[in-house]
Amino acid sequence: MGNLHSYVSKLRRLLGGDRIGREPAGYRLRVAAEQVDIGRVERHVTAARAAASSWRRSQPPWRRTGPCRWWGPVGSARRGW
């Protein structure tokens, strides 16, 4: 246990004492979401979804629903021409 306390003490000096907290289950490193890679990934995913939604709303109705309304095999609409 002595080594763990030594490492935590060194981390507190490097990061600042308020960044590492003691809890009943152990230690907790306090960081902002942007300081962890998953926080940045979630922000980028949210932005990408918003951009895609905005793009869909900006398209004319036939372009938004056209692919969903296709019923037959390719070229079936040209039969009889």
N, C-alpha and C positions, 0 to 999 in steps of 0.2 A: 504494500500500500504506500510505502514511502516514495517509491519511484513515481507513482501516479501523482502524488501531491507535488513532487518536484517538477514534473512536466506541466501540471496545471499552473503552478507558480510561474514557470517560464513563459507559458502562453499568456498569462495575465499581464506580465511585463511587456510582452510584444504587442498584444492587442488592446490592452487597456483593461483595468480591473473590472469595469462594469460590463464587459462583453461576455464574461464567463460567470454563470450563476450556479449556486449550489442548491440542489433540490433533494427531496427524500430519496429519489431513485438514482441520483448521481449528479453529474454536471450537465449544464445546458449552455451551448454557445448561442449567443443572441446576435443575429444578423438580419439585415433587411432582405426582402425577397430578391432584390436586384443583385445582391452580393452572392447569390447561390445560382448555379446554372439552371436549375429547374424554374426558378423565378423568371429568368430571362426567356426561357423557352415558352413558358405559359403566356408571357406578354406578347411574344411574336405570334403564337398561335391565335390569340385573341384578335390581334391586329389583322392577321390574314383572313380570319373568318369574317370580320367586319368588312374588309375590302371586297371579298367575294360576294357577300350579301349586297353590298352597295352596287357592285357591278351588275348583279342579276336584276336589281330593281331598275337600273338605268337602261336595260335592254327592252326593245319593243316586245309586246306580248307574244307574238308569233315565234320569236326567238327563244323566249323563256320556256314555252310549252311545246314547241315543235318536236324535239327529240322524245318527249314523253308520249306523244300521240302516234308514233309510228306503229303500225299493226302488222304489216306484211313483210314478206321477204324483199330484199333489194330488187328494184325494178318492177314490182308487182303493179304499181300505179300506171305503168306504161303499156300494159297489155292492151291489145286492140288498136294500137296506133299504127 
